[in-house]
Amino acid sequence: MMTFKEKIQSGKFLVTSEIAPPKGIETREILEDAELVRNRVDAINVTDGQSSVMRLGSLAVCSLLKQKSFEPVFQITCRDRNRLALQSDLLSAAALGIKNVLILTGDHPALGDHPEAKPVFDLDSVQLLQAAVSLRKGADMKGNKLEGAFPEFCLGAVVNPGADPIEPQILKMEKKISAGAEFFQTQAVYDIEVFEKFLFKIKHLKTTILAGIVLLKSAGMARYMNEFVAGVNVPADLIKEMEEAKDKTLKSVEIAARFIKELKPMCQGIHIMPIGWNKLVPNVLDACGL
């Protein structure tokens, strides 16, 4: 069976989804959610302290998924660890057979459930990508040689196509590609025109783009994102659709499937972020024919 990296290299249209570890050690439900998309998605991302909320670690959940023959993507943020711990966790992932890594800066702790926590941010996402590539070549950031086999990584990063201005995002993308990023997941896409303009501006970059699909739960959620999530704009007509829908879950699935169909010819894949509505992911995939 092809690995995620081999699928990227083959040009296959990629489908990934996401699960958030629980706030505790009970993993039965998230593993059941993973079973719902077995053989339907190419990889399952596991978030790392999503929204700066203390949860079970991404690495532990990735290991559980790996044991059940899923292809996990280990999300690792720069927020909570210094360069020693970040490199150590990358080696730990490799030792557990986890090769796919999504590298993020991470939300500031002030946004989470422990706002008094000290942020680390010893490295940024570009520097951590460089460190991962160095480990892959057999040395740590300081050039000290690793013992034995070298880790294998398929490295990903994130980009926000709706950022305004977009130029700093593109500049950071270029740096991330130079540093070793092999694929990109985007922030939620709700405006196809804005996404098209973004793709036009990055046509000089040879990389794999997975468009982000966040399931809309309500008009209130849409308004909240418009106000508080940088670079996300849910158009008024979509908010109206959610407001008027008798069944919010059906409408959410319909909207997500519609966007996936429109995005499919434009990019190399999609990344579905269900934000707790994991049980709807198969419905979305059915509705858009994936």
N, C-alpha and C positions, 0 to 999 in steps of 0.2 A: 504494500500500500504506500502511496506517495506521502512524503512528509509535507508539512505546511510550506516549508522553504521550497521544496520541489514543485509544489503547486504554484507558488508565486513565479518561479522561473519558467514554468510551462505556459503561463498566460491564462490559466483557468480562471473563470469568474469566481471570486472567493466569497464565501458567506461565513461570517463569524458572529457569535453571540456572546453574552456576558452574564456572569453571575457575581453577586456580591456576597462575600463570606458573612456568616451570621455574627451577631453580637453575643458570642458564647461558643460552645464546642459541639452543639448539636448540628450535625451536617446532613442528616437524613433527607431533609427537604430539598436542599440545594443539589444533592446528588440525584434525587428524583427529577428535579428540573433539568439536569444535564441529560438524563435518560430520554426526556421528551424530544431532544434534538439529536439523538445518536444517529449517525449516518445522514443527517440533514445539514449539518454545518461542518466547515473545514477545521475550525478550532473554537475553543471556548476561553474567553478572557476571564481572568479572576482579578477583581479590583483590589487595590492596595490602600486600605484605610480610606475608602471613598468618602468624599466631602469632609475629610479630617475627623471621621468618627472612628473611635477605637473598636476594632472588630478582630475576629480570627484572621490570622495572617494569610496573605495570598499564596505564599510558598507551600504552606500546609495543605491548602485546598487543591492547589495544582498537583501536588503529590498524590492526593486521594483520587483525583481525576485520572492521572497517569496510570495508577494501579488498576483502574477500570477501563483502560484502553481508549481513553479520550485523548485528544491533542490539546493540551492546555497552553494558554499564553499567560506567562507570569508578568503581571504588572508590578513595576517597582518604581517608587517615587523617591525623589531626593530630599523630601521634607524631613524625614525622621531619622536618617542615618548619616554618619560621616563616611568618608571614603573607605575606611577600613571595613565597616559593616556592609557597605554597598558591594564592594568587591567580594567579600566573604559570602554574602547572600547569592551573588551571581554564581560563584563556585558551588555553593550548596545546591542551587537549581540544577546545574550541569551534572553534579554527582547523583542527583535523583532522576536523571534522564530528561529533564525539562529543558528544551532547547529554544523555545520561542519566548522572547522577552519584549515587553512594551515598556519603554522608558519614558517617564513623565517627571516634570518638576514637582507636581503635587500642590494641592490647595493649602493655604496657610492654616495652621492650627486654630487661629482665632475664629474660623468659620465653623469649627466642629464642636464636639461635645466635651472637649477638654481645652477650652480657649486659653487657659493659662499655661499650656504646654509650650516648651521652648522649641521653636523651629530650628532645624539644623541647616539645610541648604548649603552644605559644605561644597557639593558639586552642583552644577546645573545639568540639564538633560543632554546637552552637547558633550560636556566633559564625561558624563557617565557612559555615553555611547562610545567615546574614545577609550575609556577604561575597559569596556566590554570587548572591544576589538583587540586591545592589548592582551587581555586574558586569552582570547581566542588564538592569539599568536604565541602564547606561552610565557607571558611575563605580566607582572602587576604594573600599576601606574608608575612605580619608581624604577622599573626595568629589572626587578628581581625575578629570576627564572622560576617558573612553576615546576613542581616535581611530577613526573609521569605524564600521563595523557593530557592533551590540551582540551579545554571545554569547546563544545560546538554551540554556537548561538545563531538564531535567526532574529535579527534586531529590528524592532519597530519603534515608531515615534508618533507624535500627535501633531495636528495642525488645525487651526480654526479658520475655515474658508469664509466665514461671515465677519471676520474682524474688520474694523474700520478705524484707521487705514489698514489695508491688507499688506502693504509693502514690508513692514517689520516681520510679519508671519512668513512671507516668502524668503526673506533674508535668513531667518532662523531655519527654515526648511532646507535651504541650500547648505547651511552649516551642518545640519543634522545628516544630510546625505553624504557630505564630505567626511563626517565623523563615522559613518558606517550604517546609517538607517537604510533598511531594505524595503520597508513598507510603512505607510502612514494611515492612521485612523483619524477621521475628522470629527470635529464637534458636530452636534446635531444639525442636519440640513432640513430646512423647512421652506427655503426659497430657491427654486431651481435656477432662476435667472442669476442670482448672486453666485451660486455654485459654478455655473457655466463661465461666468466672468473670471472666477478664481482659476478654473482649469485653463482658460485661455492664457492667463498671466504666468502659469507655471509650465506651459507646453515645452519649454526648453529643458525641463527637468525629467530625467528618465527614472521613474520610480513607480511604485504600486500604490494606488489610492483606494482606500476602503471608505466609502461615504457613511457617515454616522446617521443611524435612524433611531431616534428616541420616541418611544410610544407616548403619545399625548394622552393624558388621563382625564383632563377636564379643561375648560376654558380658563379656569383659575390658574392651573399649572402653566398654561401658555402665557398668560399675563405675567406671572411670576418670573418666568424665564426671560421674557422681554425686558423686564425691569432689572433683574439681578444677575443674569448669566451673560457675560460679555460675548459679543459676536453672534448671539442667537436672536433671530427675529422671526417670530411666528406671525405671518400675515393676518390681517383682520378677517379675511374670508374664512381662513381655517378656524379661527377662534369662534366665528359665527356658526360654522358647521358643528363644532363641539358643543356649543351652547344649545343648539336646536335639536341635537341628537337625543332620541328617546333612550337608546342603549349606548352608553359611552364606550363600552368595550368593543362592541361591533364597529362603531364609528372609528375608534382608534386603529383597529386592525385594517379597516378599509383605507384610511388615510396613509398608513405605513406602507401597505401593499401598492397603493397608487404611486407613492414617491419612489419606491424601489423599482417599479416598472419604468418610470421616467429616467431614473439615474443609471439603470443598467447599461445602456449604450454609451454612457459618458465616462465611466470609471472602471476600475479593475475588480471591484467588489463592494460589499456592504457590510457594515458592522451594526448589529441590532443591540440597542441598549434598552432592555425592557423596564428598568427601574422598578423591580418588584413584580412586574406582570410577566414573569418567565413562562407561565403556562399558556400565554397567548402567542408565543413565538412560533410554534407549529402552525397556528391559524394564519399568521402573517405569511409564512413561507408557502402555505397552501394557496392563499389568496393571490400571491404574485407568481405562482408556478415554479417555485424553486424547491 
